[in-house]
Amino acid sequence: MSPAHFVTFEGIEGSGKTTQLRRLSAHLAAKKVPHLVTREPGGTPLADEIRQLILIPREEPVSPETELLLYEAARAQHVRGFILPALSSGRAVLCDRFCDATTAYQGHSRGIDASQVEALNRFAAGGLVPDLTLLLDLPPETGFARIARRGRPADRIERESLAFHRAVREGYLRLLEIHPDRVVRIEAAVPEEEVFRSVLGAVAQRFGW
């Protein structure tokens, strides 16, 4: 049995990563590629409960350290309870966010020491690293405009300032520089169909999907 691949989708709020992940899943289903779709934070019942703790807006300020540890706790459960069993069974995994998001959001944008974030990422993920990361990149202003059109209340992270989300994007672009063999930038400020062609091109080049 050929090894199953772990593919992550990353990007700022409103980048369209969730839409593109779903489109890739439909493409793989049509090609009869066994796979599962998941997201972070979340992916198991316990991790989904932690997701609610993280994302629900609240009056009590959430410290960056608390936020980081909640993300890592959800990830530890997710990896061991969902991702690794799926990969071991020969199914590919498409994941909406993973460790890179923590590095960009809690590390680069919240200002937590990068070495501490990376150490916690490795611990929570048990050393698991994606085979391919698709970074859907666009200006935060464009992402904000898309979020405003969704017609649902923004979550706690989406309510952060434009400056915060600019820093997140900078963090992602820094990861692109550090991991060029794993992270592929996808231009996301273009029509959805054009974005999807780029996604298909990236996965076809890497895996032949």
N, C-alpha and C positions, 0 to 999 in steps of 0.2 A: 504494500500500500504506500503510495507516495505521501510525503509529509503534508499535513494540512497547514495552510497559511493563515497568519494573523495579520489583518489589515485594519489600520485605524484611520479615522477621519478627524481632522482637527481644523480649527479656525475660530475666529472671533464670533460674537453673537451676530446672527443674521447672515452668516456666510453661506448658508444653504447646504451645509455638510450633511444634515439629517436627510434632506430631500435626495441628495446624491447617493447617500448610503442605501436608501430604499430603492432607488433606481438600479444601482449595481446589484442589489439582492434579487430584484426581478430578472435582471439579465442573467445572473448565475443560475437562477431557478429554471429559466428557459433552456439553459445549456446543461441542466441536470448536474450542476456542481454542488455537492453536499455542503451546506454551510448554515450557520446560525447568525442572527443579528442581535446585538446587545448595545448597551450604552453605559456611560459613567457620568456621575455616580449612579449606581443602580445595578441591575442585572440579576439580583437574587432578592427574595423577600426582605431579608435583613438589610441588604445594601439599599434597597428602595426606601426603607424606613429612614436610613441615614440621609438619603437624598432629600427627603422632605425636611429634615432638620437643617440641611444646608441651604436650601433654596427658598423656603417660605420667608417672606419679609417679616421682620419682627422689630419691636421697639428696642429690645436689648441689643447693644452693640456686640457684634461677633468679632473677637480678636483674630488677626491673621493666623496665629498659631492654632487656635481652636479650629478654624476653618480647614487649615492644612491637615490636621490630624483626623478630622472627620472624613475628608476625602480619602486619606490613606486607609482608614478603617474600612470604608466601603470597598475600596480596591482590593484589600487583602481578602475579603469575603468573596468578592466577584471573581477574582482570579482562581481561587481554589474551589469555589462552588460552581462555577460556570465555564470560564474560558479554558482552563486546563483540561477538564473532562471532555469538552467538545473537541479540542485539538487532538487529544489522545484517541478519540473515537474516529478520527479521520475527517472530521468536518472543519472546513475553514470557518473563521470567525471574523465578522465585520463589526467593529466597535466604534461607536460614536463617542470620541474622546478617550484618552488614556493618560499615561504619565506626562506626556508633553504638555497637556493642558495644565497640569499642576505646576510644572516648571514655569510656564508662561504666566499663569494667573497668580498663583500664590508666591512663586519665586520672583519673577521679574516685576510684576505689577504691584504685588503687596510688599515687596522688598525683603522677603525672608532670604537668608543666606543661601546661595545656590547649592553649595556643597551639602547643606542640611537637607534641602529639598530632594536632591539627587539620591542621598543616602536613604531617605524614607521611601522614595519611589522604588528603589531597588528592593528594599525590605518588604514593602507591601506587595509588590508584583512578583516576589520570589525570583527575581532576575529575568523575568519574561520581558522580551523586547519585540515589538512588532516587526514583521518581515517587510512591511511597507507602510508608510504614513503619508496620506494625502492631505496636504495643507491647503485648504481653500482660503485664498487670500483676497482681501478687498479692504478699502478704506473703512474705518469705523463709522464715518458719517453715512456711508451707504448701508452698512449693517443696521444702524439705528433707524433709518428710514424704513427698512424692511420690517423691523420689529414693530414699528408703529402701525403698520398695515395688517398685523396679524389678528387684531381684534380680541386679544386676551390680555389680562394683566401681566405686566412684566414681573419676573421673579427677582429675588434679591440681588443676584449677580447682574442681571440685565439692567437694573436700576442704578448701577454704578456710573460714575461720571464719564464723559467722553475722554478725558485725560487718562482715566484708568484703562479704558479699552484701547486707547492708542498705545499704552505701555504693553498691554497684552499682545498686540500685533507685533510690536518690536521684539518681544520675547520669542514669539513664534519664528520671526525672520532670523533671529539669532540661532535658533535651533536648526533652521535650514542650513545655515553656514557651518554649524558644528557637525551635522549628520547628513551630508549631501548624498550618501549612498542609500540612506533609508527614507529621508523626507523628500517628497516631490511637491513642488509648488504648483497649484492649479489656480489659474486666473479665474476669480469668482465674481468679478464685476461685469460679466458679460451674460447674455441670455442663457437660461437654464440648459437648453439643448447643447449649446456650445461647451458649457462646463462639463456636461456628461460625456461628450466626445473626448475631452481631455482626460477624464477619469478612466474611460474605457481604454484609451491609448496607454495610460500608465500601467494599468493592471495587465493588459495584454503583453506589453513589453516585459514585465517582470515575471508573470506566471503563465502566459499563453491563454488566459481566460477570454 
